[in-house]
Amino acid sequence: MTDHPDPDPDADPDKLKGPGGMTLRQIHEQVQKSVQRDRAELAAHHASAPPQGRWQRWVRYVWGRSGRR
């Protein structure tokens, strides 16, 4: 592969507009922030859940199998 400049100079993410009039770079930044918030929320949710005992894990395993028969 050869290193050559972008064949389409109009493909600059700071100039292209997406839905809502935001530039593609702004959309990308908003998506990254959203992903970080979702991951932090999921981690906080899992951290707040008490650890399951052996009995609870076994019951969930058996109960979950009953729906597939």
Backbone bond lengths (Angstrom), bond angles and torsions (degrees), N, CA, C in turn:
res aa  C-N    CA-C-N  psi(-1)  N-CA   C-N-CA  omega(-1)  CA-C   N-CA-C  phi
1 M - - - 1.441 - - 1.531 108.89 -
2 T 1.298 115.42 144.07 1.453 119.36 179.17 1.512 109.39 -104.70
3 D 1.325 115.60 147.51 1.458 120.53 175.97 1.522 108.14 -86.63
4 H 1.316 115.72 113.48 1.457 119.87 178.31 1.522 108.37 -138.12
5 P 1.306 116.81 154.93 1.468 118.75 -179.42 1.526 111.09 -62.92
6 D 1.316 114.76 160.49 1.455 120.81 179.72 1.523 109.74 -56.56
7 P 1.333 118.30 126.94 1.459 119.46 -176.77 1.530 112.59 -64.78
8 D 1.324 117.79 -23.58 1.462 121.08 -178.68 1.531 108.82 -114.97
9 P 1.328 117.81 100.86 1.462 118.95 -178.27 1.523 112.90 -66.19
10 D 1.326 118.04 -17.33 1.468 121.32 179.03 1.527 111.86 -80.29
11 A 1.337 118.46 -1.73 1.458 121.90 -177.42 1.531 111.78 -86.87
12 D 1.322 118.41 20.09 1.461 122.30 178.44 1.530 109.11 -69.12
13 P 1.351 118.17 124.25 1.466 119.64 -176.94 1.525 113.49 -64.03
14 D 1.349 117.30 -17.90 1.465 119.40 177.31 1.518 112.29 -80.87
15 K 1.322 117.26 -13.72 1.464 120.94 -177.78 1.522 112.60 -106.95
16 L 1.338 116.97 -31.18 1.461 119.87 -178.89 1.519 109.98 -71.60
17 K 1.304 116.04 135.93 1.460 120.75 179.60 1.522 109.30 -104.28
18 G 1.324 115.37 138.27 1.445 120.95 177.75 1.518 109.98 -108.16
19 P 1.323 117.66 -160.51 1.452 120.90 179.09 1.527 110.91 -62.36
20 G 1.312 116.56 140.85 1.457 121.11 178.44 1.513 113.38 80.24
21 G 1.318 118.34 5.98 1.453 121.85 177.37 1.518 114.11 79.49
22 M 1.321 118.12 6.72 1.458 120.69 178.58 1.523 109.37 -83.85
23 T 1.335 116.08 150.04 1.460 118.88 175.79 1.531 108.09 -74.96
24 L 1.300 115.46 160.47 1.469 119.43 -179.62 1.520 111.16 -61.90
25 R 1.328 117.64 -33.86 1.458 120.68 178.18 1.536 110.06 -65.68
26 Q 1.341 117.47 -41.07 1.464 120.72 178.57 1.528 110.69 -64.61
27 I 1.322 116.40 -40.54 1.467 120.41 178.25 1.522 109.39 -62.56
28 H 1.331 116.93 -44.31 1.464 121.50 179.54 1.531 110.48 -59.79
29 E 1.333 117.11 -44.46 1.461 120.63 179.89 1.522 111.26 -64.00
30 Q 1.325 117.61 -40.14 1.461 120.83 179.12 1.533 110.97 -65.43
31 V 1.320 116.35 -39.27 1.469 120.33 178.20 1.522 109.93 -64.57
32 Q 1.342 117.40 -42.64 1.460 120.34 179.63 1.525 111.18 -62.15
33 K 1.339 117.56 -41.72 1.467 121.49 177.91 1.528 110.47 -63.32
34 S 1.319 116.05 -41.08 1.459 120.56 179.96 1.522 111.14 -64.20
35 V 1.324 117.10 -42.02 1.466 121.52 179.35 1.522 109.82 -63.18
36 Q 1.346 116.97 -42.57 1.462 120.16 178.89 1.530 111.04 -62.61
37 R 1.345 117.06 -43.01 1.469 120.32 178.62 1.522 110.80 -62.48
38 D 1.336 116.50 -43.23 1.466 120.14 -179.66 1.522 111.11 -63.06
39 R 1.335 117.16 -42.37 1.466 120.27 -179.90 1.527 111.02 -65.99
40 A 1.341 116.78 -40.66 1.460 120.16 179.72 1.526 110.25 -65.81
41 E 1.333 116.68 -41.10 1.467 120.48 179.00 1.524 110.95 -64.82
42 L 1.324 117.61 -41.78 1.455 121.61 179.40 1.526 110.64 -65.33
43 A 1.332 116.63 -41.71 1.461 120.54 179.20 1.528 110.21 -64.42
44 A 1.332 117.15 -40.59 1.463 120.68 179.40 1.533 109.88 -66.21
45 H 1.313 116.89 -37.33 1.470 120.73 179.75 1.526 110.24 -65.44
46 H 1.336 116.25 -44.33 1.463 119.36 -179.23 1.524 111.58 -70.10
47 A 1.327 117.21 -31.53 1.457 120.52 -179.71 1.524 111.14 -71.38
48 S 1.335 116.83 -30.25 1.461 119.83 -177.45 1.529 112.51 -81.97
49 A 1.324 117.25 -16.67 1.462 120.60 -179.08 1.536 109.16 -76.18
50 P 1.330 117.21 132.94 1.460 118.44 178.59 1.525 110.58 -69.19
51 P 1.315 117.22 149.38 1.469 118.81 179.21 1.528 110.40 -66.17
52 Q 1.299 115.65 141.36 1.456 120.73 -179.09 1.523 110.22 -82.98
53 G 1.308 114.12 142.13 1.454 119.78 175.73 1.518 110.43 -81.61
54 R 1.306 115.46 172.52 1.459 121.07 -179.38 1.529 110.98 -60.94
55 W 1.328 116.77 -40.54 1.465 121.38 -179.54 1.525 110.79 -63.49
56 Q 1.347 117.68 -44.81 1.469 120.54 -179.95 1.526 111.00 -63.52
57 R 1.325 117.38 -42.17 1.463 119.95 178.62 1.523 110.76 -62.22
58 W 1.342 117.01 -41.14 1.468 120.38 -179.63 1.526 110.34 -65.28
59 V 1.340 116.79 -43.73 1.469 120.24 179.97 1.521 110.21 -62.04
60 R 1.333 118.00 -44.30 1.469 120.33 178.97 1.527 111.14 -63.69
61 Y 1.315 116.71 -37.12 1.467 120.60 178.55 1.535 110.15 -63.62
62 V 1.331 116.21 -49.40 1.461 119.62 -177.98 1.523 110.39 -68.23
63 W 1.330 116.86 -42.46 1.463 120.42 -178.26 1.536 109.68 -63.67
64 G 1.306 117.48 -38.82 1.460 121.20 -179.43 1.521 112.00 -68.34
65 R 1.308 116.99 -32.96 1.474 120.41 179.48 1.514 111.89 -70.00
66 S 1.344 117.50 -28.74 1.457 119.92 -173.78 1.527 112.04 -64.69
67 G 1.331 117.77 -26.74 1.461 120.45 179.84 1.506 113.93 -76.16
68 R 1.328 117.19 -15.74 1.474 120.40 -176.35 1.516 113.06 -97.23
69 R 1.302 117.91 1.38 1.466 119.44 -176.74 1.502 110.24 -88.62
